[in-house]
Amino acid sequence: MSKDNIAYGGQAVIGGVLIQSPKGWSLAVRDQKNQIHNYFEKRTPLTQREGIWKIPFIRGVGALVDSLYVGYKGISLSDTLYYGEQEEETFFTKITNTLLIVSILSLLIVGPRILIDLLDLTQTMKGFAEGILRGVIVITYIYLVGKTKDAQELFEYHGAEHMTIASFEAEHSLEIDDVKKFPKEHIRCGTSFIFLIVFVSLLTLPFIPTLNVFFTLITRLLHVFVVAMISYEILKFNFKNSDSLISKIFATPGIWTQKITTKIPSDEQIQVAIISMANCIKYSEDNAQFDELLSTSKELKNG
C-alpha cells in the first residue's frame, strides 16, 4: 500500500497502461519493436484543487473533465509511441473527422429519444425506456467492439492494470508472479460508471419533457453533467463504504460488465503495467525503490 496513502487508478491505452495518482499520471507502452517506453507528467486533478471543484456534485463534473483530458492525452501519446511518428493530419482532415465524430455523437444522443417518442407511452415511461435503450446501446457497442483484435489487446491491458494496482494495494510485490494472483476485475474500475449512468438516467430522464430535435440535443448534453454529478457521489460513497450492502449492490453490475471489458493478460502485458505503476509511484511518492526495474524501459522526458 502507498506509504503516503495515495489512491491509484488507471486505464488501458494503445499498447500499454496509464496509471494516475493525485500527483500526476504515468504511461508505459510497448512499441512494435518490443521496446517499453515510460513517461510521467505532473498534474493535480481538478477534484484535488482548492475552490469549487471540491464542492459535492460540482466535483463530479471535475472528475469527468479530468478523465476526458488525461484519457485523451494518454491515448494520443500511446498512439505515437506504439506506431511511431506519423504524417500529421491536414487541417481539412482534422475538421472533417471532428464533424464526423460530432455528427455520430449527436445522433447517438438524440436518436434514442426520437425512437421512443414514436411509442404511445406516458412521459415517465418514455424516460425509463430511453434510459434502458441507452444502456442497451452502450453494452452492445462494448460487446461488439470487444470482438475485434485491437479491442482484445486493449481489454488485456485493462486486466493487467487492475491486477497490478490490486497487488500493490494488498502490499504484495510488483513482480509478475505476485500480480498474477489477483483477479482482472477491480471494484474501483470506471466501468462501474456505465451501470451508474444507466441507473441515474432511469431516475432522471422521466423528468425531461419531449422537445424538438435541437432542444433534445441540448437537454441531453446537459443531462450528461447531471449524471456525472450524481454518479460521482455514489462512487465516492461506494469507495468509502466498500463493505456495505448498498456498495456491493452498486458494485456487482460493474464487476459483471468488467467480464466484457477485461481479459486475462500475458506476462509481457503485466510487465508493461508494472512499469507504469512503478513509474507513477516513483514520481508521486519520491520513491526510488523501482529505479532498477524502470531502467529496463526507455524514459520519455516531459517536454
Buried (B, 14 or more C-beta within 10 A) or exposed (E): EBEEEBEBBBBBBBBBBBBBBBBBBBBBBBBEEEEBBBBBBEBEBBBBEEEEBEEEEBBBBBBBBBBEEBBEBBBEBBBBBBEEEEEEEEEEEEEEEEEEEEEEEBEBBBBBBEEBBEEEBEEEEBBBBBBBBBBEEBBEEBEEBBEEEEBEBBBBBBBBBBBBBBBBBEEBEBEBEBBBEBEBBBBBBBBBBBBBBBBBBBEBBBEBEEBEEEEBBEBBEEBBBBBBBBBBBBBBBBEEEEEEEEBBEBBEBBBEBBEBBBBBBEEEBBBBBBBBBBBBBBBBBEBEEBEEBBEEBBEBEEE
